[in-house]
Amino acid sequence: MGNADRSHWLQGAPVWLKSAEPMENWPLQAPRIAGVLPGTDEEMVRLLTTGIWKTGTYLRQPMPQFRMTPQDAQAVVAYLKSVPPAQ
């Protein structure tokens, strides 16, 4: 029906956006970001302020290259950690 499935909120899902051009390494699944984060707080803040992941690489398309302020990034990390993972 096109409604959000709140029982899996922020738990990852198939990426619906497709590249117009064939791209190597195009993600097929969005990552889970609720509850236990995929990196440390410092790694997540770095990602949200620079667009660079803990591996030293930029996020793959179609993810945006974030450029938040450190304060906004810290607030987002705190929020994501407060969202319980799906059971």
C-alpha positions as CSV (number, residue, x, y, z in Angstrom):
1,M,0.0,0.0,0.0
2,G,3.1,2.3,0.0
3,N,2.9,2.9,3.8
4,A,6.0,2.9,5.9
5,D,6.5,-0.4,7.9
6,R,7.2,1.1,11.4
7,S,8.0,-2.3,12.8
8,H,11.2,-2.2,10.8
9,W,11.9,1.6,11.2
10,L,15.6,2.4,10.4
11,Q,16.4,-1.3,10.1
12,G,17.6,-1.3,6.5
13,A,15.7,-2.1,3.3
14,P,16.1,-2.7,-0.4
15,V,17.3,0.4,-2.2
16,W,14.5,1.4,-4.5
17,L,16.5,4.0,-6.4
18,K,18.3,2.6,-9.4
19,S,21.2,4.2,-11.3
20,A,20.4,5.4,-14.8
21,E,23.9,4.2,-15.8
22,P,25.3,0.9,-14.8
23,M,27.5,1.5,-11.7
24,E,30.0,-0.7,-10.1
25,N,29.3,-1.3,-6.4
26,W,25.8,0.2,-6.4
27,P,24.2,-0.7,-3.0
28,L,21.2,-3.0,-3.1
29,Q,20.4,-2.7,0.6
30,A,20.2,0.4,2.8
31,P,22.1,-0.2,6.1
32,R,20.5,-0.6,9.5
33,I,21.0,2.5,11.5
34,A,18.7,2.1,14.6
35,G,20.0,1.0,18.0
36,V,23.5,-0.3,17.7
37,L,25.3,1.9,15.1
38,P,27.6,0.5,12.5
39,G,30.5,2.6,13.9
40,T,31.7,4.4,17.0
41,D,30.2,7.7,17.9
42,E,33.3,9.4,16.6
43,E,33.2,7.5,13.3
44,M,29.5,8.4,12.9
45,V,30.1,12.1,13.6
46,R,33.0,12.1,11.1
47,L,30.7,10.5,8.5
48,L,28.0,13.1,9.1
49,T,30.4,16.1,9.0
50,T,32.7,15.0,6.1
51,G,30.9,12.3,4.2
52,I,33.9,10.0,4.9
53,W,33.3,6.5,6.4
54,K,35.5,4.7,8.9
55,T,37.3,3.0,6.0
56,G,38.5,6.4,4.7
57,T,36.3,6.3,1.7
58,Y,33.3,8.5,0.7
59,L,29.8,7.0,0.8
60,R,28.7,5.3,-2.3
61,Q,26.0,6.8,-4.5
62,P,23.0,7.2,-4.0
63,M,23.9,8.2,-0.4
64,P,24.3,11.9,0.0
65,Q,27.7,13.3,1.1
66,F,26.7,14.7,4.4
67,R,28.2,18.0,5.7
68,M,26.5,18.6,9.0
69,T,27.8,20.7,11.8
70,P,29.5,18.7,14.6
71,Q,26.6,19.7,16.9
72,D,23.9,18.5,14.5
73,A,25.9,15.3,13.8
74,Q,26.2,14.5,17.5
75,A,22.4,15.1,17.9
76,V,21.7,12.7,15.0
77,V,24.0,10.0,16.6
78,A,22.2,10.4,19.9
79,Y,18.8,10.1,18.2
80,L,19.8,7.0,16.2
81,K,21.2,5.3,19.4
82,S,17.8,6.0,21.1
83,V,15.8,4.2,18.5
84,P,15.4,0.6,19.6
85,P,16.3,-2.0,17.0
86,A,13.5,-4.3,15.7
87,Q,13.0,-7.4,17.7
